[in-house]
Amino acid sequence: QVQLVESGGGLVQAGGSLRVSCTASGNTFRYNTMGWYRQAPGKERELVAVISSVSTGDSTNYADSVKGRFTISRDNAKNTVYLQMNDLKPADTAVYYCNLRQYNGNYWGQGTQVTVSS
């Protein structure tokens, strides 16, 4: 089993910045994909950004809506993934969920609320 604990959400004004973090514990594998998804009220959960750790290094993928504003990174020694969110917009308001995928499963955190006021 893998446990994911998120932190760092909150309320920010449009144009502001926030950083959310997610730390994994338990049966984590060195090579995996960690990332962030979000779900706004009345909408489906959508990918925000993911980062994959493979033998040749890390690779990232972003939703078009956040490219140039959000940056995902990871610290493998701490089993932690970060999402730096800049130039936030009201449309970014959602519950942000941490995700980890590896050979033995697909795991989710409890979610952290990010609210951007106009």
VEXNUMAR-900092 format. One record per residue (C-alpha): residue in one letter; x, y, z; residue number from 0. Coordinates in steps of 0.001 Angstrom, whole numbers, plus 500000, padded with zeros to 6 digits. Layout:
! residues N
["a" [X Y Z] NUM] ...
//
This chain:
! residues 118
["q" [500000 500000 500000] 0] ["v" [500967 503606 499381] 1] ["q" [499795 506630 501344] 2] ["l" [499804 510149 499923] 3] ["v" [499626 513257 502100] 4] ["e" [499036 516632 500470] 5] ["s" [499652 520082 501871] 6] ["g" [499801 523694 500778] 7] ["g" [496398 524522 499382] 8] ["g" [494534 527653 500353] 9] ["l" [492981 530902 499234] 10] ["v" [494820 533317 496976] 11] ["q" [493925 536285 494824] 12] ["a" [494069 536106 491058] 13] ["g" [497622 536582 489840] 14] ["g" [499046 535124 493021] 15] ["s" [501050 531978 493645] 16] ["l" [500738 528813 495692] 17] ["r" [502792 525676 496066] 18] ["v" [501237 522330 496909] 19] ["s" [503228 519325 498052] 20] ["c" [502546 515623 498259] 21] ["t" [504619 513085 500143] 22] ["a" [504332 509377 499492] 23] ["s" [505000 506667 502057] 24] ["g" [504670 502924 502154] 25] ["n" [505520 500544 499339] 26] ["t" [506809 503061 496810] 27] ["f" [508892 502014 493851] 28] ["r" [511856 504034 492624] 29] ["y" [510393 504396 489125] 30] ["n" [506883 505781 489118] 31] ["t" [504729 508629 487927] 32] ["m" [503535 511223 490411] 33] ["g" [501317 514107 489615] 34] ["w" [498384 516351 490235] 35] ["y" [494822 516242 489058] 36] ["r" [492037 518649 489919] 37] ["q" [488286 518616 490125] 38] ["a" [486130 521703 490123] 39] ["p" [482496 521629 491259] 40] ["g" [480301 519998 488651] 41] ["k" [483251 518982 486489] 42] ["e" [485211 515817 485921] 43] ["r" [488637 515266 487412] 44] ["e" [491329 516413 484990] 45] ["l" [495074 516104 484691] 46] ["v" [497096 519141 485732] 47] ["a" [500682 517909 485566] 48] ["v" [502614 514672 485989] 49] ["i" [506262 513817 486352] 50] ["s" [507656 510390 485612] 51] ["s" [510837 509055 487115] 52] ["v" [512572 506625 484783] 53] ["s" [516096 505288 484547] 54] ["t" [517145 508059 482150] 55] ["g" [515744 510893 484240] 56] ["d" [512449 512684 484793] 57] ["s" [509875 513643 482193] 58] ["t" [506923 515987 482629] 59] ["n" [503549 516541 481041] 60] ["y" [501192 519481 481566] 61] ["a" [497632 520348 480706] 62] ["d" [497530 523070 478064] 63] ["s" [495633 525329 480440] 64] ["v" [498532 525485 482918] 65] ["k" [501559 525446 480635] 66] ["g" [503846 528365 481353] 67] ["r" [502198 529029 484731] 68] ["f" [502621 525788 486703] 69] ["t" [505792 523810 487327] 70] ["i" [505927 520275 488642] 71] ["s" [509028 518874 490298] 72] ["r" [509982 516017 492568] 73] ["d" [512485 515128 495255] 74] ["n" [513007 511401 495022] 75] ["a" [514967 511255 498272] 76] ["k" [511879 512594 500062] 77] ["n" [509293 510804 497903] 78] ["t" [507713 514209 497419] 79] ["v" [506218 515946 494423] 80] ["y" [505639 519681 494243] 81] ["l" [503391 521847 492100] 82] ["q" [504352 525489 491919] 83] ["m" [501388 527486 490659] 84] ["n" [501952 531042 489444] 85] ["d" [499645 533609 487878] 86] ["l" [496655 531793 489308] 87] ["k" [493242 532402 487792] 88] ["p" [489743 531878 489199] 89] ["a" [489393 529011 486713] 90] ["d" [492137 527185 488649] 91] ["t" [489825 526887 491662] 92] ["a" [489386 523197 492424] 93] ["v" [490297 520382 494752] 94] ["y" [493772 519250 493798] 95] ["y" [494506 515553 494139] 96] ["c" [497916 513954 494289] 97] ["n" [498349 510749 492298] 98] ["l" [501013 508066 492200] 99] ["r" [501114 505303 489597] 100] ["q" [503542 502428 489710] 101] ["y" [503721 498790 488815] 102] ["n" [501502 497649 491668] 103] ["g" [498744 500221 491608] 104] ["n" [497270 503660 491213] 105] ["y" [496974 505729 494384] 106] ["w" [495228 508976 495321] 107] ["g" [495550 511503 498089] 108] ["q" [492621 513029 499933] 109] ["g" [492815 516294 498049] 110] ["t" [493593 519877 498985] 111] ["q" [491416 522861 498157] 112] ["v" [492809 525685 496049] 113] ["t" [490597 528741 495763] 114] ["v" [491473 531714 493577] 115] ["s" [489442 534867 494126] 116] ["s" [488941 537460 491421] 117] 
//
